């Protein structure tokens, strides 16, 4: 039953924490993906650990935030660009088997007369803007669109309502719409104008989402891309000091809201996905052992004790 599985997981977590053995808890529900140092630092701060435990699995290293909102959350640093980001995410999915992949960080904004630095952008859909035809009369889109799952969109928007209420209505605004992804650092006003003429519905863009989201959908995982505006895709380096300030603000806004959304809705959704897709339980054979794990004092188990059934199952595997 679900209660039995939860009890067994609690025991496994206790063993892993006390012994450092992570083999019993080697999966995660949510994978966070960031790229630059502002995104890394602000995401770590928002998720409560300025120096979270690091775990190396396979070829890559991850930060492990433990259980948040009922879901285990891990964090991968990706490289700039879509192909490197997708490579890390594919490996992370193989290593951690998450239900939900989240790209969080900074982006450029398309509507500089309507939005502001620090505003949060939620991709719905994400558009591959790298594949396009450049004609004499302009750009013709050829890339695919990645639609957002209705349930994730509804949960995230609902969480934003609560988050904004907690801030007295003064939280960074959330804008939902078409976001462009292409592995090109956009810092040219003329090119930006051509891009937005080809994609008139775009609210902003970034560099890594196409690879991250493509890797997630390829492995049939749900995804979410949420990034805040740090510039307008032009005149990025007019004032280097202000550039750093704006990037920090954008990374902070995106990370803090993402923490709230994970804790208050997305975590529960991710766990439900894992439970609904879990294989049916197999009954143990007679070659099984039942043991009680707890604190022993004078030969008596005291405190919170859990019983775990460990044995050889009908399919030949050993499970608890």
ABEGO torsion letter per residue (X at the ends): XAAAAAAAAAAAAAAAAAAGBAAABABBABBBBBABAAAAAAAAAAAGBABBBBBBBEABBBBBAEBBGGBBBBBBBBBBEAAAAAAAAAAAAAAAGBABBBBBEBBBBABAAABBBGBBBBBOBBBBAABBBBBAAEBBBABBBBBBBAAAAAAAAAAAAAAAAAAGGABBBBBBEBBBBBABBBBBAAAAAAAAAABAABAEBBAAAAAAAAAAAAAGBBBBBBBBBABAGBGAAABAAAAAAAAAAAAAAAAAAAAAAAAAAAAAAAAAAAAAABBBBBBBBABBBBBBBBBBBGGBBBEBBBBBBBBBBAAGBBBX
